[in-house]
Amino acid sequence: MLDGFIPLHLDSPLPTRMGQDGKLQVQLRPGEWTLKLTGRALTNVTELALPVSSTPWPSEEVWVFEADPTMRQVQVEGVNSVDPSQTRLPDTWASLPAYLLTSGSKMALAEQHRGMADSPAQLNLTRQLWLDFDGNGYTLQDQLTGTLAQQSRLEVLPDIHLGRVSIDGTPQLITQQAADQAAGVEVRQRNLALEADSRYVAARSSPPVSGWQQELQQVSTTLHLPPGWLLFAASGTDNLPLTWLQQWSLLDLFLVLLTTVATGYLFGWRWGAVAGFALLLTWHQPDAPRLLWLNLLAVTALLRSVPEGAIQRWLGRYRWLSLLGLVLVILPYTIDTVRLALYPQLEYSTSGGTNGVVYESAAAPAAEQAMDADAAMMADQVAMPAAPAPAPMMKSENYAREKMSSLANISAYPESRSAKQQVNLREIDPNSMIQTGPGLPTWQWNQVRLEWSGVIQPDERMGLWLISPLAHSLLKVLGVIIMLILAARLALVSGKLAALWQATQSVKRGLPLALLLVLATSWALVVPPAAWAETPVVAEMPATSVVQSANTPTPAC
């Protein structure tokens, strides 16, 4: 043994004895043998020296050093390093740094830092963010992965209500150090794989980027929007999320501007403004007319400049065909847009999938499995034929059998438990009350990807410009109305229809009020009245029905 070390364990295939003076005596036999001796230093080691050896022992030895950065960080000095692949080291030592020591040489251990270094944590966050249907809050599901620095506790911001936390699949107890402080969990390991479910009920337009009181390196958030909600714009992200404002390209802006200028040149600047407003509201709507407007405007401009003749007659016929094509596009678009404005949940009704809302909690799978097992057991009991009645037994025999079975269970219980099961201070008491968190929505609707990279501070916020379902529906209906007015103006330009347009000019002052009254009346007739939930009459269950466990959460109405 080296000076200052005491032996702890010896593994030898040969007869071996360790003396009080630290010398090892081995009864050798021909062959190649490996002896493993484990020792421990009694004091803090700052240097290690190779004792002077005599013949036949070699004067050089190859040592490996395995550092433990959680205890201290040291630098090896005074010896030369060698390539482990050029030595006969065991395979388990080949990945460690190796050093060549000669008789009398010393390996110095220069201590750089005691404990883990204060290096920044390398944590990445992957988040699923569901907006509530009423827009009053968010449901969060986080996955934190990476390495922690010298820290034993993770906490969230005060405006986030932490509901469930698990580390490496093991549920953790959520605690608060004080009544006015944020909730968090204790972490006893450096490599982190954490899952958490929480709620955020605060400012809808500025939720936190991370929500954890810890610097992060990367955050990837998937924002789930309910039916009817529209993300107008998002600020503060490192990527370009798919928002309404981001959908506009240079080609879209050029075509809208060209249509607006052409309408203003042909019919006046007021109608140019109407055309621009109509295209602004309907350009990115599915199945909305886009290039048909330019086609119709080009034909109208040619009719004004071409003299009377065969060309003008053919252009007039082509203009009517263009109007017919515009009508065939506008009618189904109007019907679908008004239908989606009244019932936004029908947006993906023709895709063949179901987008229903389903909530699940952490205890739901276990409860469902238990209920399925009980139902299967009851089905087996019902299908099993009636067994013949057992023969009558004496009371003494029943008592003896019950006593023997109880004694057998009592005697076998301590032996069946391993030492790890009997004493494990790191595990949470299985009888303790662990938080299960809020129910997680599993619906999939409109999704927007938001990403951040670099050093992300805990107080960083995202900027979300959200449009509510009511405002979104009103904008859709308003776009349809303005589009119909623009189409009517483009149709009433010549011939007998022009006289009809001149007649409508006398009542243009009351047109906005009439349109408002028509819109309000149609909305009141189409929107169904409010329905109130009533308590259903539950029929009496048979005696063999399955009783739900008391710890199963009752779904809210």
Secondary structure, DSSP 8 states (H G I E B T S, - for coil): --TTEEEEEEE-SS-EEE-TTS-EEE---SS----EEEEEESS--SEEE-----TTS-SEEEEE----TTTEEEEEESSEEE-GGGS---TTTTTS-EEEEETT-EEEEEEEEESS-----EEEEEEEEEE-TTSS-EEEEEEEEEE--S-SEEEB-TTEEEEEEEETTEE---EESSTTS-EEEE---SEEEEEEEEEE-S-TT--BSS-BSS-EEEEEEEEEE-TT-EEEEEES-SS----TTTT--HHHHHHHHHHHHHHHHHH-HHHHHHHHHHHHHHTTSTT---HHHHHHHHHHHHHHHS-SSHHHHHHHHHHHHHHHHHHHHHHHHHHHHHHHHH-GGGTTGGGS------EE-TTHHHHHHHHHHHHHHHHHHHHS----------HHHHHHHHHHHHHHHHHHHHHHS-HHHH--TTS--TTS-----S-EE----EEEEEEEEEEE-TT-B-EEEEE-HHHHHHHHHHHHHHHHHHHHHHHSSSTHHHHHHHHHGGG-TTHHHHHHHHHHHHHHHHS---------------TT-----TTS-----
